[in-house]
Structures are given as structure tokens and as C-alpha cells.
Amino acid sequence: MECKQNENLKNCTCTAVCSNKGICCECVAHHRENNELPGCFFTAQGEKTYNRSIENFIRLWQQKNHC
């Protein structure tokens, strides 16, 4: 399968400087190895914290949805 890095970059919301930017399969694999989620899973405000932990994702989601 051909990587669509240039196309992916058009929609990438991650603000981190990273060699995986636009290479979604490698980005997901990297974060999965570290028990994290990629920045694109977070809201713009949540992504800017650079805290990619699953716990932070859940906390931010609960705050947003007032659970």
C-alpha cells in the first residue's frame, strides 16, 4: 500500500515536530508502544498540552461532555 503522506499532512492536526508526521501508521504504532494516543485524537486545545496519555484523553473527553 502506498503511503499518502502529503495528503495526510493536509489534515494532520498534530503540532509536535516529529519524523512520523503524515505517516499515520507509524504515528499510531509509536504512540501505541507508549500507551498513548496520537495528537489527532485530541481536541485542538487538548493536543497543545502534548500529554498523549490515554488517561488524559479520557479526562478531557469527560470534561468536554460533562460526564
Predicted model as a PDB file, atoms N, CA, C, CB and O in Angstrom, pLDDT in the B-factor column:
MODEL        1                                                                  
ATOM      1  N   MET A   1       0.846  -1.180   0.000  1.00 75.00           N  
ATOM      2  CA  MET A   1       0.000   0.000   0.000  1.00 75.00           C  
ATOM      3  C   MET A   1       0.890   1.242   0.000  1.00 75.00           C  
ATOM      4  CB  MET A   1      -0.962  -0.001   1.224  1.00 75.00           C  
ATOM      5  O   MET A   1       1.883   1.314   0.724  1.00 75.00           O  
ATOM      6  N   GLU A   2       0.525   2.183  -0.800  1.00 88.00           N  
ATOM      7  CA  GLU A   2       1.275   3.429  -0.918  1.00 88.00           C  
ATOM      8  C   GLU A   2       0.897   4.397   0.202  1.00 88.00           C  
ATOM      9  CB  GLU A   2       1.025   4.077  -2.286  1.00 88.00           C  
ATOM     10  O   GLU A   2      -0.284   4.598   0.484  1.00 88.00           O  
ATOM     11  N   CYS A   3       1.899   4.990   0.833  1.00 91.00           N  
ATOM     12  CA  CYS A   3       1.641   5.983   1.879  1.00 91.00           C  
ATOM     13  C   CYS A   3       1.222   7.289   1.231  1.00 91.00           C  
ATOM     14  CB  CYS A   3       2.893   6.193   2.779  1.00 91.00           C  
ATOM     15  O   CYS A   3       1.821   7.724   0.247  1.00 91.00           O  
ATOM     16  N   LYS A   4       0.207   7.903   1.777  1.00 94.00           N  
ATOM     17  CA  LYS A   4      -0.307   9.175   1.263  1.00 94.00           C  
ATOM     18  C   LYS A   4       0.107  10.304   2.198  1.00 94.00           C  
ATOM     19  CB  LYS A   4      -1.853   9.131   1.109  1.00 94.00           C  
ATOM     20  O   LYS A   4      -0.725  11.098   2.637  1.00 94.00           O  
ATOM     21  N   GLN A   5       1.407  10.365   2.498  1.00 94.00           N  
ATOM     22  CA  GLN A   5       1.919  11.311   3.475  1.00 94.00           C  
ATOM     23  C   GLN A   5       1.528  12.749   3.145  1.00 94.00           C  
ATOM     24  CB  GLN A   5       3.422  11.195   3.565  1.00 94.00           C  
ATOM     25  O   GLN A   5       1.060  13.471   4.026  1.00 94.00           O  
ATOM     26  N   ASN A   6       1.707  13.176   1.915  1.00 94.00           N  
ATOM     27  CA  ASN A   6       1.378  14.559   1.558  1.00 94.00           C  
ATOM     28  C   ASN A   6      -0.108  14.849   1.757  1.00 94.00           C  
ATOM     29  CB  ASN A   6       1.774  14.840   0.107  1.00 94.00           C  
ATOM     30  O   ASN A   6      -0.478  15.925   2.226  1.00 94.00           O  
ATOM     31  N   GLU A   7      -0.950  13.893   1.401  1.00 95.00           N  
ATOM     32  CA  GLU A   7      -2.392  14.048   1.604  1.00 95.00           C  
ATOM     33  C   GLU A   7      -2.724  14.053   3.095  1.00 95.00           C  
ATOM     34  CB  GLU A   7      -3.165  12.919   0.887  1.00 95.00           C  
ATOM     35  O   GLU A   7      -3.553  14.846   3.543  1.00 95.00           O  
ATOM     36  N   ASN A   8      -2.084  13.175   3.863  1.00 94.00           N  
ATOM     37  CA  ASN A   8      -2.311  13.108   5.306  1.00 94.00           C  
ATOM     38  C   ASN A   8      -1.913  14.405   5.994  1.00 94.00           C  
ATOM     39  CB  ASN A   8      -1.538  11.943   5.909  1.00 94.00           C  
ATOM     40  O   ASN A   8      -2.578  14.841   6.934  1.00 94.00           O  
ATOM     41  N   LEU A   9      -0.830  15.024   5.530  1.00 93.00           N  
ATOM     42  CA  LEU A   9      -0.355  16.267   6.143  1.00 93.00           C  
ATOM     43  C   LEU A   9      -1.386  17.386   6.048  1.00 93.00           C  
ATOM     44  CB  LEU A   9       0.939  16.709   5.487  1.00 93.00           C  
ATOM     45  O   LEU A   9      -1.422  18.267   6.907  1.00 93.00           O  
ATOM     46  N   LYS A  10      -2.216  17.363   5.019  1.00 92.00           N  
ATOM     47  CA  LYS A  10      -3.247  18.395   4.846  1.00 92.00           C  
ATOM     48  C   LYS A  10      -4.262  18.367   5.988  1.00 92.00           C  
ATOM     49  CB  LYS A  10      -3.968  18.208   3.505  1.00 92.00           C  
ATOM     50  O   LYS A  10      -4.857  19.393   6.318  1.00 92.00           O  
ATOM     51  N   ASN A  11      -4.459  17.192   6.589  1.00 89.00           N  
ATOM     52  CA  ASN A  11      -5.455  17.030   7.649  1.00 89.00           C  
ATOM     53  C   ASN A  11      -4.844  16.774   9.018  1.00 89.00           C  
ATOM     54  CB  ASN A  11      -6.381  15.905   7.304  1.00 89.00           C  
ATOM     55  O   ASN A  11      -5.574  16.576   9.990  1.00 89.00           O  
ATOM     56  N   CYS A  12      -3.526  16.774   9.112  1.00 90.00           N  
ATOM     57  CA  CYS A  12      -2.852  16.462  10.371  1.00 90.00           C  
ATOM     58  C   CYS A  12      -2.958  17.656  11.323  1.00 90.00           C  
ATOM     59  CB  CYS A  12      -1.364  16.090  10.122  1.00 90.00           C  
ATOM     60  O   CYS A  12      -2.532  18.761  10.989  1.00 90.00           O  
ATOM     61  N   THR A  13      -3.518  17.431  12.493  1.00 89.00           N  
ATOM     62  CA  THR A  13      -3.710  18.500  13.474  1.00 89.00           C  
ATOM     63  C   THR A  13      -2.635  18.503  14.554  1.00 89.00           C  
ATOM     64  CB  THR A  13      -5.070  18.371  14.117  1.00 89.00           C  
ATOM     65  O   THR A  13      -2.672  19.337  15.458  1.00 89.00           O  
ATOM     66  N   CYS A  14      -1.686  17.588  14.471  1.00 90.00           N  
ATOM     67  CA  CYS A  14      -0.631  17.483  15.471  1.00 90.00           C  
ATOM     68  C   CYS A  14       0.334  18.654  15.328  1.00 90.00           C  
ATOM     69  CB  CYS A  14       0.121  16.139  15.338  1.00 90.00           C  
ATOM     70  O   CYS A  14       0.762  18.981  14.221  1.00 90.00           O  
ATOM     71  N   THR A  15       0.673  19.283  16.449  1.00 89.00           N  
ATOM     72  CA  THR A  15       1.591  20.419  16.430  1.00 89.00           C  
ATOM     73  C   THR A  15       3.014  20.022  16.805  1.00 89.00           C  
ATOM     74  CB  THR A  15       1.098  21.496  17.371  1.00 89.00           C  
ATOM     75  O   THR A  15       3.910  20.866  16.786  1.00 89.00           O  
ATOM     76  N   ALA A  16       3.240  18.772  17.141  1.00 87.00           N  
ATOM     77  CA  ALA A  16       4.571  18.316  17.509  1.00 87.00           C  
ATOM     78  C   ALA A  16       5.471  18.224  16.277  1.00 87.00           C  
ATOM     79  CB  ALA A  16       4.494  16.958  18.217  1.00 87.00           C  
ATOM     80  O   ALA A  16       5.002  17.953  15.172  1.00 87.00           O  
ATOM     81  N   VAL A  17       6.755  18.450  16.480  1.00 88.00           N  
ATOM     82  CA  VAL A  17       7.735  18.234  15.426  1.00 88.00           C  
ATOM     83  C   VAL A  17       8.150  16.772  15.526  1.00 88.00           C  
ATOM     84  CB  VAL A  17       8.977  19.213  15.555  1.00 88.00           C  
ATOM     85  O   VAL A  17       8.686  16.339  16.546  1.00 88.00           O  
ATOM     86  N   CYS A  18       7.898  16.016  14.459  1.00 88.00           N  
ATOM     87  CA  CYS A  18       8.046  14.567  14.547  1.00 88.00           C  
ATOM     88  C   CYS A  18       8.359  13.993  13.166  1.00 88.00           C  
ATOM     89  CB  CYS A  18       6.765  13.919  15.129  1.00 88.00           C  
ATOM     90  O   CYS A  18       7.832  14.474  12.162  1.00 88.00           O  
ATOM     91  N   SER A  19       9.193  12.989  13.108  1.00 92.00           N  
ATOM     92  CA  SER A  19       9.518  12.354  11.831  1.00 92.00           C  
ATOM     93  C   SER A  19       8.371  11.503  11.295  1.00 92.00           C  
ATOM     94  CB  SER A  19      10.757  11.499  11.981  1.00 92.00           C  
ATOM     95  O   SER A  19       8.395  11.104  10.131  1.00 92.00           O  
ATOM     96  N   ASN A  20       7.375  11.219  12.119  1.00 93.00           N  
ATOM     97  CA  ASN A  20       6.216  10.421  11.690  1.00 93.00           C  
ATOM     98  C   ASN A  20       5.066  11.277  11.175  1.00 93.00           C  
ATOM     99  CB  ASN A  20       5.727   9.566  12.838  1.00 93.00           C  
ATOM    100  O   ASN A  20       4.023  10.741  10.800  1.00 93.00           O  
ATOM    101  N   LYS A  21       5.233  12.575  11.151  1.00 93.00           N  
ATOM    102  CA  LYS A  21       4.145  13.478  10.761  1.00 93.00           C  
ATOM    103  C   LYS A  21       3.665  13.138   9.349  1.00 93.00           C  
ATOM    104  CB  LYS A  21       4.607  14.961  10.835  1.00 93.00           C  
ATOM    105  O   LYS A  21       4.444  13.152   8.396  1.00 93.00           O  
ATOM    106  N   GLY A  22       2.390  12.838   9.233  1.00 94.00           N  
ATOM    107  CA  GLY A  22       1.799  12.473   7.956  1.00 94.00           C  
ATOM    108  C   GLY A  22       1.908  10.998   7.619  1.00 94.00           C  
ATOM    109  O   GLY A  22       1.306  10.537   6.650  1.00 94.00           O  
ATOM    110  N   ILE A  23       2.667  10.257   8.402  1.00 95.00           N  
ATOM    111  CA  ILE A  23       2.789   8.804   8.198  1.00 95.00           C  
ATOM    112  C   ILE A  23       1.984   8.149   9.314  1.00 95.00           C  
ATOM    113  CB  ILE A  23       4.316   8.316   8.207  1.00 95.00           C  
ATOM    114  O   ILE A  23       2.539   7.675  10.305  1.00 95.00           O  
ATOM    115  N   CYS A  24       0.685   8.132   9.136  1.00 94.00           N  
ATOM    116  CA  CYS A  24      -0.247   7.780  10.217  1.00 94.00           C  
ATOM    117  C   CYS A  24       0.012   6.403  10.813  1.00 94.00           C  
ATOM    118  CB  CYS A  24      -1.662   7.838   9.707  1.00 94.00           C  
ATOM    119  O   CYS A  24      -0.062   6.237  12.031  1.00 94.00           O  
ATOM    120  N   CYS A  25       0.316   5.412   9.977  1.00 94.00           N  
ATOM    121  CA  CYS A  25       0.532   4.065  10.514  1.00 94.00           C  
ATOM    122  C   CYS A  25       1.721   4.033  11.468  1.00 94.00           C  
ATOM    123  CB  CYS A  25       0.751   3.067   9.375  1.00 94.00           C  
ATOM    124  O   CYS A  25       1.678   3.341  12.485  1.00 94.00           O  
ATOM    125  N   GLU A  26       2.778   4.772  11.152  1.00 95.00           N  
ATOM    126  CA  GLU A  26       3.938   4.818  12.037  1.00 95.00           C  
ATOM    127  C   GLU A  26       3.659   5.651  13.281  1.00 95.00           C  
ATOM    128  CB  GLU A  26       5.143   5.379  11.296  1.00 95.00           C  
ATOM    129  O   GLU A  26       4.153   5.339  14.365  1.00 95.00           O  
ATOM    130  N   CYS A  27       2.875   6.701  13.129  1.00 94.00           N  
ATOM    131  CA  CYS A  27       2.497   7.542  14.261  1.00 94.00           C  
ATOM    132  C   CYS A  27       1.672   6.735  15.274  1.00 94.00           C  
ATOM    133  CB  CYS A  27       1.701   8.779  13.775  1.00 94.00           C  
ATOM    134  O   CYS A  27       1.956   6.756  16.471  1.00 94.00           O  
ATOM    135  N   VAL A  28       0.664   6.036  14.790  1.00 95.00           N  
ATOM    136  CA  VAL A  28      -0.186   5.230  15.669  1.00 95.00           C  
ATOM    137  C   VAL A  28       0.648   4.148  16.358  1.00 95.00           C  
ATOM    138  CB  VAL A  28      -1.350   4.589  14.867  1.00 95.00           C  
ATOM    139  O   VAL A  28       0.498   3.914  17.557  1.00 95.00           O  
ATOM    140  N   ALA A  29       1.529   3.486  15.595  1.00 96.00           N  
ATOM    141  CA  ALA A  29       2.368   2.430  16.179  1.00 96.00           C  
ATOM    142  C   ALA A  29       3.270   2.997  17.274  1.00 96.00           C  
ATOM    143  CB  ALA A  29       3.223   1.751  15.087  1.00 96.00           C  
ATOM    144  O   ALA A  29       3.424   2.384  18.330  1.00 96.00           O  
ATOM    145  N   HIS A  30       3.858   4.150  17.030  1.00 95.00           N  
ATOM    146  CA  HIS A  30       4.732   4.783  18.027  1.00 95.00           C  
ATOM    147  C   HIS A  30       3.961   5.080  19.312  1.00 95.00           C  
ATOM    148  CB  HIS A  30       5.343   6.083  17.463  1.00 95.00           C  
ATOM    149  O   HIS A  30       4.418   4.737  20.403  1.00 95.00           O  
ATOM    150  N   HIS A  31       2.812   5.706  19.188  1.00 95.00           N  
ATOM    151  CA  HIS A  31       2.041   6.066  20.381  1.00 95.00           C  
ATOM    152  C   HIS A  31       1.480   4.829  21.075  1.00 95.00           C  
ATOM    153  CB  HIS A  31       0.901   7.017  20.011  1.00 95.00           C  
ATOM    154  O   HIS A  31       1.397   4.793  22.302  1.00 95.00           O  
ATOM    155  N   ARG A  32       1.101   3.834  20.312  1.00 96.00           N  
ATOM    156  CA  ARG A  32       0.584   2.604  20.914  1.00 96.00           C  
ATOM    157  C   ARG A  32       1.653   1.926  21.765  1.00 96.00           C  
ATOM    158  CB  ARG A  32       0.085   1.642  19.827  1.00 96.00           C  
ATOM    159  O   ARG A  32       1.358   1.416  22.846  1.00 96.00           O  
ATOM    160  N   GLU A  33       2.892   1.920  21.279  1.00 96.00           N  
ATOM    161  CA  GLU A  33       4.006   1.334  22.041  1.00 96.00           C  
ATOM    162  C   GLU A  33       4.201   2.043  23.373  1.00 96.00           C  
ATOM    163  CB  GLU A  33       5.302   1.396  21.227  1.00 96.00           C  
ATOM    164  O   GLU A  33       4.710   1.450  24.324  1.00 96.00           O  
ATOM    165  N   ASN A  34       3.798   3.310  23.446  1.00 95.00           N  
ATOM    166  CA  ASN A  34       3.973   4.110  24.654  1.00 95.00           C  
ATOM    167  C   ASN A  34       2.667   4.297  25.435  1.00 95.00           C  
ATOM    168  CB  ASN A  34       4.547   5.462  24.291  1.00 95.00           C  
ATOM    169  O   ASN A  34       2.573   5.175  26.292  1.00 95.00           O  
ATOM    170  N   ASN A  35       1.663   3.467  25.132  1.00 95.00           N  
ATOM    171  CA  ASN A  35       0.352   3.557  25.785  1.00 95.00           C  
ATOM    172  C   ASN A  35      -0.229   4.960  25.677  1.00 95.00           C  
ATOM    173  CB  ASN A  35       0.461   3.153  27.255  1.00 95.00           C  
ATOM    174  O   ASN A  35      -0.750   5.515  26.645  1.00 95.00           O  
ATOM    175  N   GLU A  36      -0.128   5.517  24.477  1.00 96.00           N  
ATOM    176  CA  GLU A  36      -0.628   6.858  24.209  1.00 96.00           C  
ATOM    177  C   GLU A  36      -1.546   6.831  22.996  1.00 96.00           C  
ATOM    178  CB  GLU A  36       0.536   7.845  23.987  1.00 96.00           C  
ATOM    179  O   GLU A  36      -1.706   5.807  22.331  1.00 96.00           O  
ATOM    180  N   LEU A  37      -2.140   7.983  22.730  1.00 96.00           N  
ATOM    181  CA  LEU A  37      -2.907   8.203  21.512  1.00 96.00           C  
ATOM    182  C   LEU A  37      -2.239   9.321  20.725  1.00 96.00           C  
ATOM    183  CB  LEU A  37      -4.395   8.551  21.831  1.00 96.00           C  
ATOM    184  O   LEU A  37      -1.634  10.213  21.319  1.00 96.00           O  
ATOM    185  N   PRO A  38      -2.335   9.291  19.397  1.00 95.00           N  
ATOM    186  CA  PRO A  38      -1.781  10.380  18.592  1.00 95.00           C  
ATOM    187  C   PRO A  38      -2.492  11.699  18.869  1.00 95.00           C  
ATOM    188  CB  PRO A  38      -1.877  10.041  17.109  1.00 95.00           C  
ATOM    189  O   PRO A  38      -3.638  11.711  19.318  1.00 95.00           O  
ATOM    190  N   GLY A  39      -1.815  12.800  18.603  1.00 93.00           N  
ATOM    191  CA  GLY A  39      -2.373  14.126  18.834  1.00 93.00           C  
ATOM    192  C   GLY A  39      -3.668  14.374  18.093  1.00 93.00           C  
ATOM    193  O   GLY A  39      -4.504  15.146  18.562  1.00 93.00           O  
ATOM    194  N   CYS A  40      -3.859  13.734  16.937  1.00 92.00           N  
ATOM    195  CA  CYS A  40      -5.074  13.967  16.142  1.00 92.00           C  
ATOM    196  C   CYS A  40      -6.329  13.419  16.821  1.00 92.00           C  
ATOM    197  CB  CYS A  40      -4.924  13.334  14.765  1.00 92.00           C  
ATOM    198  O   CYS A  40      -7.436  13.730  16.381  1.00 92.00           O  
ATOM    199  N   PHE A  41      -6.196  12.625  17.863  1.00 94.00           N  
ATOM    200  CA  PHE A  41      -7.354  12.127  18.597  1.00 94.00           C  
ATOM    201  C   PHE A  41      -7.902  13.172  19.565  1.00 94.00           C  
ATOM    202  CB  PHE A  41      -6.990  10.860  19.354  1.00 94.00           C  
ATOM    203  O   PHE A  41      -9.032  13.048  20.036  1.00 94.00           O  
ATOM    204  N   PHE A  42      -7.114  14.192  19.861  1.00 93.00           N  
ATOM    205  CA  PHE A  42      -7.463  15.193  20.859  1.00 93.00           C  
ATOM    206  C   PHE A  42      -8.080  16.432  20.213  1.00 93.00           C  
ATOM    207  CB  PHE A  42      -6.232  15.583  21.667  1.00 93.00           C  
ATOM    208  O   PHE A  42      -7.902  16.683  19.021  1.00 93.00           O  
ATOM    209  N   THR A  43      -8.803  17.191  21.017  1.00 91.00           N  
ATOM    210  CA  THR A  43      -9.266  18.495  20.555  1.00 91.00           C  
ATOM    211  C   THR A  43      -8.043  19.380  20.335  1.00 91.00           C  
ATOM    212  CB  THR A  43     -10.263  19.145  21.579  1.00 91.00           C  
ATOM    213  O   THR A  43      -6.948  19.043  20.786  1.00 91.00           O  
ATOM    214  N   ALA A  44      -8.214  20.497  19.654  1.00 90.00           N  
ATOM    215  CA  ALA A  44      -7.087  21.399  19.409  1.00 90.00           C  
ATOM    216  C   ALA A  44      -6.454  21.846  20.728  1.00 90.00           C  
ATOM    217  CB  ALA A  44      -7.546  22.626  18.595  1.00 90.00           C  
ATOM    218  O   ALA A  44      -5.230  21.902  20.844  1.00 90.00           O  
ATOM    219  N   GLN A  45      -7.279  22.160  21.707  1.00 91.00           N  
ATOM    220  CA  GLN A  45      -6.768  22.613  22.998  1.00 91.00           C  
ATOM    221  C   GLN A  45      -6.071  21.473  23.743  1.00 91.00           C  
ATOM    222  CB  GLN A  45      -7.908  23.183  23.852  1.00 91.00           C  
ATOM    223  O   GLN A  45      -5.008  21.678  24.329  1.00 91.00           O  
ATOM    224  N   GLY A  46      -6.650  20.295  23.725  1.00 92.00           N  
ATOM    225  CA  GLY A  46      -6.050  19.144  24.387  1.00 92.00           C  
ATOM    226  C   GLY A  46      -4.754  18.710  23.724  1.00 92.00           C  
ATOM    227  O   GLY A  46      -3.828  18.266  24.403  1.00 92.00           O  
ATOM    228  N   GLU A  47      -4.682  18.833  22.406  1.00 90.00           N  
ATOM    229  CA  GLU A  47      -3.488  18.445  21.669  1.00 90.00           C  
ATOM    230  C   GLU A  47      -2.308  19.320  22.045  1.00 90.00           C  
ATOM    231  CB  GLU A  47      -3.740  18.519  20.172  1.00 90.00           C  
ATOM    232  O   GLU A  47      -1.171  18.850  22.077  1.00 90.00           O  
ATOM    233  N   LYS A  48      -2.564  20.574  22.328  1.00 88.00           N  
ATOM    234  CA  LYS A  48      -1.492  21.519  22.649  1.00 88.00           C  
ATOM    235  C   LYS A  48      -0.822  21.234  23.996  1.00 88.00           C  
ATOM    236  CB  LYS A  48      -2.041  22.926  22.651  1.00 88.00           C  
ATOM    237  O   LYS A  48       0.234  21.795  24.287  1.00 88.00           O  
ATOM    238  N   THR A  49      -1.426  20.365  24.822  1.00 90.00           N  
ATOM    239  CA  THR A  49      -0.806  20.016  26.102  1.00 90.00           C  
ATOM    240  C   THR A  49       0.350  19.038  25.916  1.00 90.00           C  
ATOM    241  CB  THR A  49      -1.846  19.416  27.048  1.00 90.00           C  
ATOM    242  O   THR A  49       1.178  18.885  26.814  1.00 90.00           O  
ATOM    243  N   TYR A  50       0.415  18.378  24.770  1.00 92.00           N  
ATOM    244  CA  TYR A  50       1.407  17.341  24.470  1.00 92.00           C  
ATOM    245  C   TYR A  50       1.323  16.154  25.419  1.00 92.00           C  
ATOM    246  CB  TYR A  50       2.797  17.927  24.524  1.00 92.00           C  
ATOM    247  O   TYR A  50       2.219  15.310  25.433  1.00 92.00           O  
ATOM    248  N   ASN A  51       0.257  16.078  26.213  1.00 96.00           N  
ATOM    249  CA  ASN A  51       0.035  14.924  27.074  1.00 96.00           C  
ATOM    250  C   ASN A  51      -0.825  13.948  26.284  1.00 96.00           C  
ATOM    251  CB  ASN A  51      -0.647  15.328  28.442  1.00 96.00           C  
ATOM    252  O   ASN A  51      -2.043  14.103  26.205  1.00 96.00           O  
ATOM    253  N   ARG A  52      -0.182  12.941  25.701  1.00 95.00           N  
ATOM    254  CA  ARG A  52      -0.865  11.999  24.821  1.00 95.00           C  
ATOM    255  C   ARG A  52      -1.377  10.757  25.567  1.00 95.00           C  
ATOM    256  CB  ARG A  52       0.071  11.576  23.704  1.00 95.00           C  
ATOM    257  O   ARG A  52      -1.784   9.781  24.938  1.00 95.00           O  
ATOM    258  N   SER A  53      -1.357  10.793  26.879  1.00 97.00           N  
ATOM    259  CA  SER A  53      -1.769   9.613  27.639  1.00 97.00           C  
ATOM    260  C   SER A  53      -3.247   9.320  27.431  1.00 97.00           C  
ATOM    261  CB  SER A  53      -1.477   9.807  29.130  1.00 97.00           C  
ATOM    262  O   SER A  53      -4.058  10.216  27.195  1.00 97.00           O  
ATOM    263  N   ILE A  54      -3.565   8.044  27.526  1.00 96.00           N  
ATOM    264  CA  ILE A  54      -4.965   7.620  27.400  1.00 96.00           C  
ATOM    265  C   ILE A  54      -5.779   8.218  28.541  1.00 96.00           C  
ATOM    266  CB  ILE A  54      -5.081   6.065  27.401  1.00 96.00           C  
ATOM    267  O   ILE A  54      -6.929   8.613  28.350  1.00 96.00           O  
ATOM    268  N   GLU A  55      -5.177   8.283  29.727  1.00 96.00           N  
ATOM    269  CA  GLU A  55      -5.867   8.854  30.884  1.00 96.00           C  
ATOM    270  C   GLU A  55      -6.226  10.324  30.631  1.00 96.00           C  
ATOM    271  CB  GLU A  55      -4.990   8.727  32.148  1.00 96.00           C  
ATOM    272  O   GLU A  55      -7.324  10.764  30.971  1.00 96.00           O  
ATOM    273  N   ASN A  56      -5.309  11.068  30.045  1.00 96.00           N  
ATOM    274  CA  ASN A  56      -5.579  12.477  29.751  1.00 96.00           C  
ATOM    275  C   ASN A  56      -6.679  12.606  28.704  1.00 96.00           C  
ATOM    276  CB  ASN A  56      -4.298  13.184  29.267  1.00 96.00           C  
ATOM    277  O   ASN A  56      -7.541  13.479  28.809  1.00 96.00           O  
ATOM    278  N   PHE A  57      -6.652  11.742  27.699  1.00 96.00           N  
ATOM    279  CA  PHE A  57      -7.705  11.750  26.682  1.00 96.00           C  
ATOM    280  C   PHE A  57      -9.077  11.540  27.318  1.00 96.00           C  
ATOM    281  CB  PHE A  57      -7.439  10.664  25.625  1.00 96.00           C  
ATOM    282  O   PHE A  57     -10.027  12.265  27.019  1.00 96.00           O  
ATOM    283  N   ILE A  58      -9.171  10.555  28.187  1.00 95.00           N  
ATOM    284  CA  ILE A  58     -10.452  10.258  28.854  1.00 95.00           C  
ATOM    285  C   ILE A  58     -10.877  11.431  29.727  1.00 95.00           C  
ATOM    286  CB  ILE A  58     -10.344   8.968  29.709  1.00 95.00           C  
ATOM    287  O   ILE A  58     -12.042  11.827  29.708  1.00 95.00           O  
ATOM    288  N   ARG A  59      -9.945  11.990  30.490  1.00 94.00           N  
ATOM    289  CA  ARG A  59     -10.266  13.124  31.365  1.00 94.00           C  
ATOM    290  C   ARG A  59     -10.779  14.311  30.544  1.00 94.00           C  
ATOM    291  CB  ARG A  59      -9.023  13.542  32.189  1.00 94.00           C  
ATOM    292  O   ARG A  59     -11.793  14.917  30.892  1.00 94.00           O  
ATOM    293  N   LEU A  60     -10.085  14.639  29.467  1.00 94.00           N  
ATOM    294  CA  LEU A  60     -10.502  15.764  28.634  1.00 94.00           C  
ATOM    295  C   LEU A  60     -11.853  15.497  27.976  1.00 94.00           C  
ATOM    296  CB  LEU A  60      -9.448  16.052  27.565  1.00 94.00           C  
ATOM    297  O   LEU A  60     -12.686  16.397  27.877  1.00 94.00           O  
ATOM    298  N   TRP A  61     -12.067  14.278  27.533  1.00 91.00           N  
ATOM    299  CA  TRP A  61     -13.340  13.915  26.907  1.00 91.00           C  
ATOM    300  C   TRP A  61     -14.482  14.037  27.914  1.00 91.00           C  
ATOM    301  CB  TRP A  61     -13.277  12.480  26.340  1.00 91.00           C  
ATOM    302  O   TRP A  61     -15.558  14.535  27.584  1.00 91.00           O  
ATOM    303  N   GLN A  62     -14.238  13.578  29.145  1.00 92.00           N  
ATOM    304  CA  GLN A  62     -15.273  13.672  30.180  1.00 92.00           C  
ATOM    305  C   GLN A  62     -15.578  15.118  30.514  1.00 92.00           C  
ATOM    306  CB  GLN A  62     -14.843  12.926  31.444  1.00 92.00           C  
ATOM    307  O   GLN A  62     -16.740  15.474  30.710  1.00 92.00           O  
ATOM    308  N   GLN A  63     -14.548  15.964  30.583  1.00 89.00           N  
ATOM    309  CA  GLN A  63     -14.763  17.383  30.863  1.00 89.00           C  
ATOM    310  C   GLN A  63     -15.590  18.023  29.745  1.00 89.00           C  
ATOM    311  CB  GLN A  63     -13.409  18.120  31.023  1.00 89.00           C  
ATOM    312  O   GLN A  63     -16.518  18.788  30.005  1.00 89.00           O  
ATOM    313  N   LYS A  64     -15.244  17.702  28.517  1.00 82.00           N  
ATOM    314  CA  LYS A  64     -15.947  18.269  27.359  1.00 82.00           C  
ATOM    315  C   LYS A  64     -17.414  17.840  27.348  1.00 82.00           C  
ATOM    316  CB  LYS A  64     -15.260  17.837  26.047  1.00 82.00           C  
ATOM    317  O   LYS A  64     -18.294  18.626  26.999  1.00 82.00           O  
ATOM    318  N   ASN A  65     -17.664  16.611  27.726  1.00 81.00           N  
ATOM    319  CA  ASN A  65     -19.029  16.068  27.681  1.00 81.00           C  
ATOM    320  C   ASN A  65     -19.714  16.066  29.035  1.00 81.00           C  
ATOM    321  CB  ASN A  65     -19.005  14.664  27.138  1.00 81.00           C  
ATOM    322  O   ASN A  65     -20.817  15.538  29.171  1.00 81.00           O  
ATOM    323  N   HIS A  66     -19.074  16.651  30.040  1.00 74.00           N  
ATOM    324  CA  HIS A  66     -19.646  16.796  31.386  1.00 74.00           C  
ATOM    325  C   HIS A  66     -20.155  15.484  31.942  1.00 74.00           C  
ATOM    326  CB  HIS A  66     -20.771  17.803  31.370  1.00 74.00           C  
ATOM    327  O   HIS A  66     -21.252  15.424  32.499  1.00 74.00           O  
ATOM    328  N   CYS A  67     -19.361  14.426  31.794  1.00 60.00           N  
ATOM    329  CA  CYS A  67     -19.771  13.102  32.308  1.00 60.00           C  
ATOM    330  C   CYS A  67     -19.471  13.001  33.785  1.00 60.00           C  
ATOM    331  CB  CYS A  67     -19.058  11.962  31.546  1.00 60.00           C  
ATOM    332  O   CYS A  67     -19.741  11.970  34.400  1.00 60.00           O  
TER     333      CYS A  67                                                      
ENDMDL                                                                          
END                                                                             
